[in-house]
Amino acid sequence: MPLNETAELIGFADSLSERYRGRLQEFGFHSGEEISCQQQPGFGAPRVFRVSNATYCLDQELAEQVLVRPVGVSPDA
């Protein structure tokens, strides 16, 4: 996800464990929520995301399992 762009969270990869999926949902990562990447530090450092009016750090492996679509793009596109 590009830095400072907003996207719609559409779900999670099937490979994401139920434990992580449940924890992310507790934090507000729900389908339909807007999410944006606030910081992308280099060297594999965790990225900073804003969702549900809060800010969270996710490592790259976990972030790649959060499925998003750019805001304004239809589901059929």
C-alpha positions in Angstrom: 0.0 0.0 0.0 1.5 3.4 -1.0 2.4 5.9 1.7 -0.3 8.4 2.6 -2.9 6.8 0.3 -6.3 5.6 1.7 -7.7 2.2 0.9 -10.7 0.1 2.0 -10.0 -3.0 4.0 -11.7 -5.9 2.3 -10.6 -8.8 4.4 -7.6 -11.0 5.3 -5.6 -13.6 3.4 -6.8 -17.2 4.0 -3.3 -18.0 5.3 -3.7 -15.6 8.3 -4.2 -17.5 11.5 -7.5 -17.1 13.4 -5.4 -15.8 16.3 -4.0 -12.9 14.3 -7.3 -12.3 12.5 -9.2 -12.0 15.8 -6.6 -9.7 17.3 -6.6 -7.4 14.3 -10.4 -7.3 14.4 -10.2 -6.3 18.1 -8.1 -3.4 17.1 -10.7 -2.3 14.5 -9.5 -3.9 11.3 -12.9 -4.7 9.8 -14.1 -5.0 6.2 -15.2 -1.6 5.0 -12.9 0.4 7.2 -10.6 2.9 5.7 -6.9 2.3 6.2 -3.9 4.3 5.3 -0.1 3.8 5.6 1.4 6.6 7.6 5.0 5.5 7.6 7.2 3.1 5.7 10.6 2.9 7.4 13.3 1.1 5.5 15.3 -2.0 6.4 12.2 -4.2 7.2 11.0 -2.0 10.1 7.3 -2.3 10.9 5.0 0.0 8.9 2.6 2.4 10.6 -1.1 2.2 9.6 -4.1 4.3 10.6 -7.4 2.5 10.9 -10.5 3.1 13.0 -9.1 6.5 14.2 -6.1 4.8 15.8 -2.5 4.1 14.7 -0.8 0.6 14.7 2.5 -0.8 13.6 2.4 -4.0 11.5 5.4 -5.9 10.3 5.6 -6.6 6.6 4.6 -10.2 6.9 1.4 -9.4 8.7 0.6 -6.3 6.7 0.8 -8.3 3.5 -2.1 -10.5 4.8 -4.4 -7.5 5.3 -6.3 -7.2 2.0 -7.2 -3.7 0.7 -8.5 -2.0 -2.4 -8.0 1.7 -3.3 -10.9 3.9 -2.2 -13.2 4.6 -5.1 -12.4 1.4 -7.0 -15.5 -0.9 -7.5 -15.3 -4.5 -6.2 -15.8 -5.7 -9.8 -12.8 -3.8 -11.2 
